[in-house]
Amino acid sequence: MSRKVSAEPVKRLTVELPESEYQVLEDYCRSRQESKRQVIRSFIRRLRQREGVRNRESGVNG
C-alpha cells in the first residue's frame, strides 16, 4: 500500500501516557486492526470536522 503524498508539511509528535491509557489505545488499535498512528490521525480528522461544524454554527472562521 502506498502512502499519500501531502503538500502540507508534516510534524512529528511524541506523547507520554500513563501505562493504563497506553493499554487502552493499544487494545483499541488491536481490535480495529489499525496502527496507533492511524487511530490518532483519524481522531484528529473527526475532531477537526466536528469543530468546523461548531465554528460555522457560532460564526467563527476557522
Predicted model as a PDB file, atoms N, CA, C, CB and O in Angstrom, pLDDT in the B-factor column:
MODEL        1                                                                  
ATOM      1  N   MET A   1       0.854  -1.172   0.000  1.00 53.00           N  
ATOM      2  CA  MET A   1       0.000   0.000   0.000  1.00 53.00           C  
ATOM      3  C   MET A   1       0.901   1.236   0.000  1.00 53.00           C  
ATOM      4  CB  MET A   1      -0.972  -0.002   1.231  1.00 53.00           C  
ATOM      5  O   MET A   1       1.828   1.332   0.804  1.00 53.00           O  
ATOM      6  N   SER A   2       0.627   2.173  -0.897  1.00 59.00           N  
ATOM      7  CA  SER A   2       1.461   3.374  -0.973  1.00 59.00           C  
ATOM      8  C   SER A   2       0.932   4.461  -0.046  1.00 59.00           C  
ATOM      9  CB  SER A   2       1.525   3.894  -2.415  1.00 59.00           C  
ATOM     10  O   SER A   2      -0.253   4.508   0.283  1.00 59.00           O  
ATOM     11  N   ARG A   3       1.848   5.329   0.360  1.00 64.00           N  
ATOM     12  CA  ARG A   3       1.478   6.431   1.244  1.00 64.00           C  
ATOM     13  C   ARG A   3       0.947   7.591   0.417  1.00 64.00           C  
ATOM     14  CB  ARG A   3       2.683   6.881   2.102  1.00 64.00           C  
ATOM     15  O   ARG A   3       1.379   7.806  -0.716  1.00 64.00           O  
ATOM     16  N   LYS A   4       0.010   8.334   0.988  1.00 69.00           N  
ATOM     17  CA  LYS A   4      -0.488   9.528   0.339  1.00 69.00           C  
ATOM     18  C   LYS A   4       0.592  10.602   0.419  1.00 69.00           C  
ATOM     19  CB  LYS A   4      -1.818  10.011   0.990  1.00 69.00           C  
ATOM     20  O   LYS A   4       1.265  10.739   1.441  1.00 69.00           O  
ATOM     21  N   VAL A   5       0.752  11.349  -0.643  1.00 73.00           N  
ATOM     22  CA  VAL A   5       1.704  12.448  -0.647  1.00 73.00           C  
ATOM     23  C   VAL A   5       0.922  13.718  -0.382  1.00 73.00           C  
ATOM     24  CB  VAL A   5       2.496  12.531  -1.998  1.00 73.00           C  
ATOM     25  O   VAL A   5      -0.049  14.016  -1.077  1.00 73.00           O  
ATOM     26  N   SER A   6       1.347  14.467   0.627  1.00 74.00           N  
ATOM     27  CA  SER A   6       0.649  15.690   1.006  1.00 74.00           C  
ATOM     28  C   SER A   6       1.554  16.888   0.766  1.00 74.00           C  
ATOM     29  CB  SER A   6       0.198  15.636   2.482  1.00 74.00           C  
ATOM     30  O   SER A   6       2.758  16.834   1.013  1.00 74.00           O  
ATOM     31  N   ALA A   7       0.957  17.963   0.283  1.00 88.00           N  
ATOM     32  CA  ALA A   7       1.713  19.198   0.100  1.00 88.00           C  
ATOM     33  C   ALA A   7       1.908  19.902   1.438  1.00 88.00           C  
ATOM     34  CB  ALA A   7       0.999  20.130  -0.898  1.00 88.00           C  
ATOM     35  O   ALA A   7       2.746  20.796   1.559  1.00 88.00           O  
ATOM     36  N   GLU A   8       1.145  19.503   2.427  1.00 88.00           N  
ATOM     37  CA  GLU A   8       1.224  20.120   3.747  1.00 88.00           C  
ATOM     38  C   GLU A   8       2.429  19.563   4.515  1.00 88.00           C  
ATOM     39  CB  GLU A   8      -0.087  19.879   4.540  1.00 88.00           C  
ATOM     40  O   GLU A   8       2.651  18.352   4.519  1.00 88.00           O  
ATOM     41  N   PRO A   9       3.206  20.439   5.162  1.00 93.00           N  
ATOM     42  CA  PRO A   9       4.346  19.944   5.963  1.00 93.00           C  
ATOM     43  C   PRO A   9       3.875  19.001   7.066  1.00 93.00           C  
ATOM     44  CB  PRO A   9       5.125  21.126   6.583  1.00 93.00           C  
ATOM     45  O   PRO A   9       2.763  19.131   7.580  1.00 93.00           O  
ATOM     46  N   VAL A  10       4.726  18.063   7.416  1.00 91.00           N  
ATOM     47  CA  VAL A  10       4.405  17.068   8.438  1.00 91.00           C  
ATOM     48  C   VAL A  10       5.177  17.391   9.707  1.00 91.00           C  
ATOM     49  CB  VAL A  10       4.733  15.630   7.946  1.00 91.00           C  
ATOM     50  O   VAL A  10       6.359  17.732   9.654  1.00 91.00           O  
ATOM     51  N   LYS A  11       4.509  17.283  10.837  1.00 93.00           N  
ATOM     52  CA  LYS A  11       5.126  17.486  12.149  1.00 93.00           C  
ATOM     53  C   LYS A  11       5.118  16.163  12.895  1.00 93.00           C  
ATOM     54  CB  LYS A  11       4.382  18.591  12.966  1.00 93.00           C  
ATOM     55  O   LYS A  11       4.185  15.370  12.761  1.00 93.00           O  
ATOM     56  N   ARG A  12       6.151  15.931  13.672  1.00 94.00           N  
ATOM     57  CA  ARG A  12       6.234  14.717  14.492  1.00 94.00           C  
ATOM     58  C   ARG A  12       5.781  15.060  15.907  1.00 94.00           C  
ATOM     59  CB  ARG A  12       7.692  14.126  14.497  1.00 94.00           C  
ATOM     60  O   ARG A  12       6.075  16.142  16.415  1.00 94.00           O  
ATOM     61  N   LEU A  13       5.065  14.136  16.537  1.00 93.00           N  
ATOM     62  CA  LEU A  13       4.524  14.342  17.868  1.00 93.00           C  
ATOM     63  C   LEU A  13       4.894  13.159  18.753  1.00 93.00           C  
ATOM     64  CB  LEU A  13       2.993  14.532  17.817  1.00 93.00           C  
ATOM     65  O   LEU A  13       4.702  12.005  18.371  1.00 93.00           O  
ATOM     66  N   THR A  14       5.418  13.447  19.917  1.00 96.00           N  
ATOM     67  CA  THR A  14       5.690  12.418  20.915  1.00 96.00           C  
ATOM     68  C   THR A  14       4.744  12.644  22.068  1.00 96.00           C  
ATOM     69  CB  THR A  14       7.179  12.444  21.390  1.00 96.00           C  
ATOM     70  O   THR A  14       4.628  13.761  22.573  1.00 96.00           O  
ATOM     71  N   VAL A  15       4.063  11.587  22.491  1.00 95.00           N  
ATOM     72  CA  VAL A  15       3.074  11.702  23.555  1.00 95.00           C  
ATOM     73  C   VAL A  15       3.457  10.759  24.686  1.00 95.00           C  
ATOM     74  CB  VAL A  15       1.645  11.388  23.031  1.00 95.00           C  
ATOM     75  O   VAL A  15       3.756   9.586  24.460  1.00 95.00           O  
ATOM     76  N   GLU A  16       3.444  11.280  25.891  1.00 97.00           N  
ATOM     77  CA  GLU A  16       3.668  10.446  27.062  1.00 97.00           C  
ATOM     78  C   GLU A  16       2.323  10.163  27.714  1.00 97.00           C  
ATOM     79  CB  GLU A  16       4.646  11.127  28.066  1.00 97.00           C  
ATOM     80  O   GLU A  16       1.550  11.076  28.001  1.00 97.00           O  
ATOM     81  N   LEU A  17       2.060   8.880  27.942  1.00 97.00           N  
ATOM     82  CA  LEU A  17       0.788   8.457  28.530  1.00 97.00           C  
ATOM     83  C   LEU A  17       1.054   7.561  29.728  1.00 97.00           C  
ATOM     84  CB  LEU A  17      -0.090   7.721  27.488  1.00 97.00           C  
ATOM     85  O   LEU A  17       2.051   6.840  29.763  1.00 97.00           O  
ATOM     86  N   PRO A  18       0.160   7.609  30.709  1.00 98.00           N  
ATOM     87  CA  PRO A  18       0.240   6.600  31.759  1.00 98.00           C  
ATOM     88  C   PRO A  18       0.051   5.223  31.116  1.00 98.00           C  
ATOM     89  CB  PRO A  18      -0.832   6.857  32.879  1.00 98.00           C  
ATOM     90  O   PRO A  18      -0.633   5.099  30.099  1.00 98.00           O  
ATOM     91  N   GLU A  19       0.641   4.219  31.694  1.00 98.00           N  
ATOM     92  CA  GLU A  19       0.575   2.889  31.103  1.00 98.00           C  
ATOM     93  C   GLU A  19      -0.865   2.430  30.902  1.00 98.00           C  
ATOM     94  CB  GLU A  19       1.319   1.893  31.975  1.00 98.00           C  
ATOM     95  O   GLU A  19      -1.160   1.756  29.915  1.00 98.00           O  
ATOM     96  N   SER A  20      -1.762   2.778  31.813  1.00 98.00           N  
ATOM     97  CA  SER A  20      -3.162   2.348  31.671  1.00 98.00           C  
ATOM     98  C   SER A  20      -3.812   2.966  30.428  1.00 98.00           C  
ATOM     99  CB  SER A  20      -3.968   2.729  32.929  1.00 98.00           C  
ATOM    100  O   SER A  20      -4.580   2.292  29.742  1.00 98.00           O  
ATOM    101  N   GLU A  21      -3.521   4.224  30.130  1.00 98.00           N  
ATOM    102  CA  GLU A  21      -4.074   4.868  28.932  1.00 98.00           C  
ATOM    103  C   GLU A  21      -3.434   4.311  27.668  1.00 98.00           C  
ATOM    104  CB  GLU A  21      -3.871   6.388  28.996  1.00 98.00           C  
ATOM    105  O   GLU A  21      -4.099   4.139  26.647  1.00 98.00           O  
ATOM    106  N   TYR A  22      -2.143   4.035  27.748  1.00 98.00           N  
ATOM    107  CA  TYR A  22      -1.461   3.418  26.608  1.00 98.00           C  
ATOM    108  C   TYR A  22      -2.094   2.063  26.297  1.00 98.00           C  
ATOM    109  CB  TYR A  22       0.056   3.257  26.894  1.00 98.00           C  
ATOM    110  O   TYR A  22      -2.277   1.716  25.130  1.00 98.00           O  
ATOM    111  N   GLN A  23      -2.421   1.310  27.318  1.00 98.00           N  
ATOM    112  CA  GLN A  23      -3.019  -0.013  27.116  1.00 98.00           C  
ATOM    113  C   GLN A  23      -4.396   0.109  26.484  1.00 98.00           C  
ATOM    114  CB  GLN A  23      -3.114  -0.773  28.447  1.00 98.00           C  
ATOM    115  O   GLN A  23      -4.767  -0.718  25.651  1.00 98.00           O  
ATOM    116  N   VAL A  24      -5.159   1.125  26.864  1.00 98.00           N  
ATOM    117  CA  VAL A  24      -6.468   1.363  26.241  1.00 98.00           C  
ATOM    118  C   VAL A  24      -6.277   1.607  24.744  1.00 98.00           C  
ATOM    119  CB  VAL A  24      -7.196   2.576  26.909  1.00 98.00           C  
ATOM    120  O   VAL A  24      -6.996   1.038  23.923  1.00 98.00           O  
ATOM    121  N   LEU A  25      -5.314   2.448  24.393  1.00 98.00           N  
ATOM    122  CA  LEU A  25      -5.025   2.735  22.988  1.00 98.00           C  
ATOM    123  C   LEU A  25      -4.565   1.475  22.265  1.00 98.00           C  
ATOM    124  CB  LEU A  25      -3.957   3.833  22.871  1.00 98.00           C  
ATOM    125  O   LEU A  25      -5.030   1.185  21.163  1.00 98.00           O  
ATOM    126  N   GLU A  26      -3.667   0.738  22.872  1.00 98.00           N  
ATOM    127  CA  GLU A  26      -3.143  -0.499  22.279  1.00 98.00           C  
ATOM    128  C   GLU A  26      -4.279  -1.491  22.020  1.00 98.00           C  
ATOM    129  CB  GLU A  26      -2.076  -1.137  23.205  1.00 98.00           C  
ATOM    130  O   GLU A  26      -4.361  -2.066  20.935  1.00 98.00           O  
ATOM    131  N   ASP A  27      -5.143  -1.691  22.994  1.00 98.00           N  
ATOM    132  CA  ASP A  27      -6.261  -2.631  22.849  1.00 98.00           C  
ATOM    133  C   ASP A  27      -7.224  -2.183  21.754  1.00 98.00           C  
ATOM    134  CB  ASP A  27      -7.013  -2.775  24.179  1.00 98.00           C  
ATOM    135  O   ASP A  27      -7.697  -2.996  20.959  1.00 98.00           O  
ATOM    136  N   TYR A  28      -7.509  -0.885  21.720  1.00 98.00           N  
ATOM    137  CA  TYR A  28      -8.407  -0.340  20.699  1.00 98.00           C  
ATOM    138  C   TYR A  28      -7.822  -0.564  19.309  1.00 98.00           C  
ATOM    139  CB  TYR A  28      -8.659   1.167  20.939  1.00 98.00           C  
ATOM    140  O   TYR A  28      -8.520  -1.007  18.397  1.00 98.00           O  
ATOM    141  N   CYS A  29      -6.548  -0.259  19.154  1.00 98.00           N  
ATOM    142  CA  CYS A  29      -5.890  -0.423  17.860  1.00 98.00           C  
ATOM    143  C   CYS A  29      -5.897  -1.884  17.419  1.00 98.00           C  
ATOM    144  CB  CYS A  29      -4.453   0.099  17.924  1.00 98.00           C  
ATOM    145  O   CYS A  29      -6.159  -2.189  16.256  1.00 98.00           O  
ATOM    146  N   ARG A  30      -5.614  -2.763  18.339  1.00 98.00           N  
ATOM    147  CA  ARG A  30      -5.593  -4.193  18.021  1.00 98.00           C  
ATOM    148  C   ARG A  30      -6.990  -4.653  17.596  1.00 98.00           C  
ATOM    149  CB  ARG A  30      -5.094  -5.021  19.242  1.00 98.00           C  
ATOM    150  O   ARG A  30      -7.128  -5.416  16.640  1.00 98.00           O  
ATOM    151  N   SER A  31      -8.017  -4.194  18.300  1.00 98.00           N  
ATOM    152  CA  SER A  31      -9.378  -4.623  17.976  1.00 98.00           C  
ATOM    153  C   SER A  31      -9.828  -4.121  16.610  1.00 98.00           C  
ATOM    154  CB  SER A  31     -10.344  -4.138  19.042  1.00 98.00           C  
ATOM    155  O   SER A  31     -10.642  -4.763  15.946  1.00 98.00           O  
ATOM    156  N   ARG A  32      -9.303  -2.980  16.192  1.00 97.00           N  
ATOM    157  CA  ARG A  32      -9.667  -2.404  14.895  1.00 97.00           C  
ATOM    158  C   ARG A  32      -8.665  -2.744  13.803  1.00 97.00           C  
ATOM    159  CB  ARG A  32      -9.792  -0.902  15.012  1.00 97.00           C  
ATOM    160  O   ARG A  32      -8.858  -2.401  12.636  1.00 97.00           O  
ATOM    161  N   GLN A  33      -7.591  -3.423  14.196  1.00 98.00           N  
ATOM    162  CA  GLN A  33      -6.510  -3.779  13.272  1.00 98.00           C  
ATOM    163  C   GLN A  33      -5.970  -2.539  12.564  1.00 98.00           C  
ATOM    164  CB  GLN A  33      -7.004  -4.807  12.237  1.00 98.00           C  
ATOM    165  O   GLN A  33      -5.777  -2.531  11.348  1.00 98.00           O  
ATOM    166  N   GLU A  34      -5.731  -1.492  13.355  1.00 98.00           N  
ATOM    167  CA  GLU A  34      -5.157  -0.239  12.858  1.00 98.00           C  
ATOM    168  C   GLU A  34      -3.954   0.123  13.721  1.00 98.00           C  
ATOM    169  CB  GLU A  34      -6.216   0.914  12.866  1.00 98.00           C  
ATOM    170  O   GLU A  34      -3.861  -0.273  14.883  1.00 98.00           O  
ATOM    171  N   SER A  35      -3.047   0.874  13.135  1.00 97.00           N  
ATOM    172  CA  SER A  35      -1.886   1.326  13.893  1.00 97.00           C  
ATOM    173  C   SER A  35      -2.292   2.483  14.807  1.00 97.00           C  
ATOM    174  CB  SER A  35      -0.737   1.753  12.940  1.00 97.00           C  
ATOM    175  O   SER A  35      -3.335   3.107  14.611  1.00 97.00           O  
ATOM    176  N   LYS A  36      -1.464   2.754  15.791  1.00 97.00           N  
ATOM    177  CA  LYS A  36      -1.715   3.899  16.676  1.00 97.00           C  
ATOM    178  C   LYS A  36      -1.730   5.190  15.863  1.00 97.00           C  
ATOM    179  CB  LYS A  36      -0.643   3.979  17.796  1.00 97.00           C  
ATOM    180  O   LYS A  36      -2.548   6.078  16.105  1.00 97.00           O  
ATOM    181  N   ARG A  37      -0.837   5.282  14.917  1.00 95.00           N  
ATOM    182  CA  ARG A  37      -0.784   6.463  14.042  1.00 95.00           C  
ATOM    183  C   ARG A  37      -2.109   6.646  13.303  1.00 95.00           C  
ATOM    184  CB  ARG A  37       0.378   6.337  13.028  1.00 95.00           C  
ATOM    185  O   ARG A  37      -2.642   7.754  13.248  1.00 95.00           O  
ATOM    186  N   GLN A  38      -2.639   5.563  12.735  1.00 96.00           N  
ATOM    187  CA  GLN A  38      -3.904   5.653  12.001  1.00 96.00           C  
ATOM    188  C   GLN A  38      -5.041   6.094  12.916  1.00 96.00           C  
ATOM    189  CB  GLN A  38      -4.244   4.305  11.354  1.00 96.00           C  
ATOM    190  O   GLN A  38      -5.846   6.947  12.542  1.00 96.00           O  
ATOM    191  N   VAL A  39      -5.110   5.520  14.105  1.00 97.00           N  
ATOM    192  CA  VAL A  39      -6.190   5.834  15.040  1.00 97.00           C  
ATOM    193  C   VAL A  39      -6.114   7.288  15.488  1.00 97.00           C  
ATOM    194  CB  VAL A  39      -6.135   4.904  16.258  1.00 97.00           C  
ATOM    195  O   VAL A  39      -7.134   7.976  15.531  1.00 97.00           O  
ATOM    196  N   ILE A  40      -4.937   7.755  15.816  1.00 96.00           N  
ATOM    197  CA  ILE A  40      -4.785   9.138  16.293  1.00 96.00           C  
ATOM    198  C   ILE A  40      -5.080  10.122  15.174  1.00 96.00           C  
ATOM    199  CB  ILE A  40      -3.364   9.374  16.845  1.00 96.00           C  
ATOM    200  O   ILE A  40      -5.764  11.121  15.398  1.00 96.00           O  
ATOM    201  N   ARG A  41      -4.579   9.860  13.975  1.00 94.00           N  
ATOM    202  CA  ARG A  41      -4.846  10.776  12.859  1.00 94.00           C  
ATOM    203  C   ARG A  41      -6.340  10.803  12.521  1.00 94.00           C  
ATOM    204  CB  ARG A  41      -4.028  10.362  11.614  1.00 94.00           C  
ATOM    205  O   ARG A  41      -6.889  11.863  12.220  1.00 94.00           O  
ATOM    206  N   SER A  42      -6.991   9.645  12.572  1.00 96.00           N  
ATOM    207  CA  SER A  42      -8.427   9.581  12.320  1.00 96.00           C  
ATOM    208  C   SER A  42      -9.198  10.388  13.363  1.00 96.00           C  
ATOM    209  CB  SER A  42      -8.906   8.122  12.318  1.00 96.00           C  
ATOM    210  O   SER A  42     -10.137  11.111  13.030  1.00 96.00           O  
ATOM    211  N   PHE A  43      -8.790  10.258  14.626  1.00 94.00           N  
ATOM    212  CA  PHE A  43      -9.430  11.025  15.692  1.00 94.00           C  
ATOM    213  C   PHE A  43      -9.278  12.530  15.448  1.00 94.00           C  
ATOM    214  CB  PHE A  43      -8.831  10.643  17.059  1.00 94.00           C  
ATOM    215  O   PHE A  43     -10.239  13.282  15.607  1.00 94.00           O  
ATOM    216  N   ILE A  44      -8.100  12.963  15.071  1.00 93.00           N  
ATOM    217  CA  ILE A  44      -7.869  14.388  14.834  1.00 93.00           C  
ATOM    218  C   ILE A  44      -8.707  14.887  13.666  1.00 93.00           C  
ATOM    219  CB  ILE A  44      -6.382  14.654  14.569  1.00 93.00           C  
ATOM    220  O   ILE A  44      -9.252  15.989  13.720  1.00 93.00           O  
ATOM    221  N   ARG A  45      -8.816  14.085  12.608  1.00 92.00           N  
ATOM    222  CA  ARG A  45      -9.650  14.492  11.464  1.00 92.00           C  
ATOM    223  C   ARG A  45     -11.114  14.640  11.876  1.00 92.00           C  
ATOM    224  CB  ARG A  45      -9.528  13.467  10.316  1.00 92.00           C  
ATOM    225  O   ARG A  45     -11.782  15.599  11.490  1.00 92.00           O  
ATOM    226  N   ARG A  46     -11.609  13.676  12.669  1.00 93.00           N  
ATOM    227  CA  ARG A  46     -13.003  13.773  13.132  1.00 93.00           C  
ATOM    228  C   ARG A  46     -13.188  14.977  14.043  1.00 93.00           C  
ATOM    229  CB  ARG A  46     -13.422  12.488  13.870  1.00 93.00           C  
ATOM    230  O   ARG A  46     -14.209  15.662  13.967  1.00 93.00           O  
ATOM    231  N   LEU A  47     -12.228  15.235  14.889  1.00 92.00           N  
ATOM    232  CA  LEU A  47     -12.281  16.388  15.779  1.00 92.00           C  
ATOM    233  C   LEU A  47     -12.319  17.677  14.970  1.00 92.00           C  
ATOM    234  CB  LEU A  47     -11.079  16.390  16.736  1.00 92.00           C  
ATOM    235  O   LEU A  47     -13.109  18.575  15.262  1.00 92.00           O  
ATOM    236  N   ARG A  48     -11.469  17.770  13.957  1.00 90.00           N  
ATOM    237  CA  ARG A  48     -11.424  18.962  13.113  1.00 90.00           C  
ATOM    238  C   ARG A  48     -12.759  19.155  12.390  1.00 90.00           C  
ATOM    239  CB  ARG A  48     -10.270  18.860  12.092  1.00 90.00           C  
ATOM    240  O   ARG A  48     -13.246  20.280  12.280  1.00 90.00           O  
ATOM    241  N   GLN A  49     -13.353  18.059  11.897  1.00 90.00           N  
ATOM    242  CA  GLN A  49     -14.656  18.162  11.227  1.00 90.00           C  
ATOM    243  C   GLN A  49     -15.726  18.623  12.209  1.00 90.00           C  
ATOM    244  CB  GLN A  49     -15.057  16.809  10.601  1.00 90.00           C  
ATOM    245  O   GLN A  49     -16.531  19.497  11.888  1.00 90.00           O  
ATOM    246  N   ARG A  50     -15.736  18.044  13.393  1.00 87.00           N  
ATOM    247  CA  ARG A  50     -16.736  18.404  14.408  1.00 87.00           C  
ATOM    248  C   ARG A  50     -16.571  19.851  14.820  1.00 87.00           C  
ATOM    249  CB  ARG A  50     -16.622  17.488  15.640  1.00 87.00           C  
ATOM    250  O   ARG A  50     -17.557  20.582  14.917  1.00 87.00           O  
ATOM    251  N   GLU A  51     -15.355  20.274  15.061  1.00 83.00           N  
ATOM    252  CA  GLU A  51     -15.102  21.657  15.458  1.00 83.00           C  
ATOM    253  C   GLU A  51     -15.416  22.613  14.316  1.00 83.00           C  
ATOM    254  CB  GLU A  51     -13.646  21.831  15.908  1.00 83.00           C  
ATOM    255  O   GLU A  51     -15.857  23.737  14.558  1.00 83.00           O  
ATOM    256  N   GLY A  52     -15.198  22.191  13.085  1.00 81.00           N  
ATOM    257  CA  GLY A  52     -15.537  23.025  11.937  1.00 81.00           C  
ATOM    258  C   GLY A  52     -17.029  23.294  11.892  1.00 81.00           C  
ATOM    259  O   GLY A  52     -17.454  24.409  11.589  1.00 81.00           O  
ATOM    260  N   VAL A  53     -17.830  22.274  12.193  1.00 67.00           N  
ATOM    261  CA  VAL A  53     -19.280  22.446  12.240  1.00 67.00           C  
ATOM    262  C   VAL A  53     -19.636  23.422  13.350  1.00 67.00           C  
ATOM    263  CB  VAL A  53     -19.995  21.087  12.455  1.00 67.00           C  
ATOM    264  O   VAL A  53     -20.448  24.323  13.138  1.00 67.00           O  
ATOM    265  N   ARG A  54     -19.051  23.263  14.522  1.00 70.00           N  
ATOM    266  CA  ARG A  54     -19.318  24.169  15.637  1.00 70.00           C  
ATOM    267  C   ARG A  54     -18.925  25.598  15.298  1.00 70.00           C  
ATOM    268  CB  ARG A  54     -18.575  23.708  16.882  1.00 70.00           C  
ATOM    269  O   ARG A  54     -19.660  26.540  15.594  1.00 70.00           O  
ATOM    270  N   ASN A  55     -17.754  25.755  14.673  1.00 69.00           N  
ATOM    271  CA  ASN A  55     -17.280  27.090  14.328  1.00 69.00           C  
ATOM    272  C   ASN A  55     -18.205  27.759  13.326  1.00 69.00           C  
ATOM    273  CB  ASN A  55     -15.865  27.025  13.769  1.00 69.00           C  
ATOM    274  O   ASN A  55     -18.472  28.956  13.433  1.00 69.00           O  
ATOM    275  N   ARG A  56     -18.700  26.997  12.348  1.00 68.00           N  
ATOM    276  CA  ARG A  56     -19.627  27.576  11.364  1.00 68.00           C  
ATOM    277  C   ARG A  56     -20.934  27.983  12.034  1.00 68.00           C  
ATOM    278  CB  ARG A  56     -19.905  26.573  10.222  1.00 68.00           C  
ATOM    279  O   ARG A  56     -21.505  29.021  11.701  1.00 68.00           O  
ATOM    280  N   GLU A  57     -21.417  27.160  12.988  1.00 67.00           N  
ATOM    281  CA  GLU A  57     -22.668  27.462  13.663  1.00 67.00           C  
ATOM    282  C   GLU A  57     -22.548  28.702  14.542  1.00 67.00           C  
ATOM    283  CB  GLU A  57     -23.109  26.275  14.496  1.00 67.00           C  
ATOM    284  O   GLU A  57     -23.510  29.453  14.702  1.00 67.00           O  
ATOM    285  N   SER A  58     -21.359  28.912  15.113  1.00 68.00           N  
ATOM    286  CA  SER A  58     -21.176  30.062  16.016  1.00 68.00           C  
ATOM    287  C   SER A  58     -20.653  31.291  15.280  1.00 68.00           C  
ATOM    288  CB  SER A  58     -20.216  29.696  17.145  1.00 68.00           C  
ATOM    289  O   SER A  58     -20.468  32.350  15.880  1.00 68.00           O  
ATOM    290  N   GLY A  59     -20.414  31.143  13.962  1.00 67.00           N  
ATOM    291  CA  GLY A  59     -19.944  32.289  13.187  1.00 67.00           C  
ATOM    292  C   GLY A  59     -18.441  32.521  13.275  1.00 67.00           C  
ATOM    293  O   GLY A  59     -17.955  33.562  12.832  1.00 67.00           O  
ATOM    294  N   VAL A  60     -17.690  31.567  13.839  1.00 60.00           N  
ATOM    295  CA  VAL A  60     -16.249  31.705  13.948  1.00 60.00           C  
ATOM    296  C   VAL A  60     -15.615  31.149  12.680  1.00 60.00           C  
ATOM    297  CB  VAL A  60     -15.707  30.979  15.214  1.00 60.00           C  
ATOM    298  O   VAL A  60     -15.979  30.059  12.238  1.00 60.00           O  
ATOM    299  N   ASN A  61     -14.687  31.867  12.099  1.00 58.00           N  
ATOM    300  CA  ASN A  61     -13.977  31.398  10.920  1.00 58.00           C  
ATOM    301  C   ASN A  61     -12.846  30.491  11.341  1.00 58.00           C  
ATOM    302  CB  ASN A  61     -13.446  32.573  10.089  1.00 58.00           C  
ATOM    303  O   ASN A  61     -12.171  30.775  12.330  1.00 58.00           O  
ATOM    304  N   GLY A  62     -12.618  29.408  10.621  1.00 49.00           N  
ATOM    305  CA  GLY A  62     -11.548  28.513  11.002  1.00 49.00           C  
ATOM    306  C   GLY A  62     -11.074  27.714   9.946  1.00 49.00           C  
ATOM    307  O   GLY A  62     -10.163  26.909  10.142  1.00 49.00           O  
TER     308      GLY A  62                                                      
ENDMDL                                                                          
END                                                                             
